[in-house]
Amino acid sequence: MKIRHIRGNSSKDTSNGISEGLWLLSKGNKVLYRGSLSPWESPKIIASVLKREGKLCRQVA
């Protein structure tokens, strides 16, 4: 999987800490996430992508 910041100025941050621009999380030619929130700062984004791909498993003790 690749994570890229493709648009906007990454040095400019808004008051709430979200950088301007568009983030892409892709695997091959398939875009798995596209949005303004950085996947590096939100584990929910990566978890939802992995769940959609069938890679996230819950372990029940």
FENBELMO-V753193 format. One record per backbone hydrogen bond with DSSP energy under -1.0 kcal/mol. NH is the residue of the N-H (numbers start at 1). CO is the residue of the C=O. If there is no record, write none. Layout:
BEGIN
nh = {NH,NH}
co = {CO,CO}
END
This chain:
BEGIN
nh = {2,4,6,12,14,17,20,23,24,25,26,27,30,32,33,35,41,46,47,48,49,50,51,52,53,55}
co = {26,24,22,9,18,14,12,35,4,33,2,30,27,25,25,23,38,42,43,44,45,46,47,48,49,50}
END
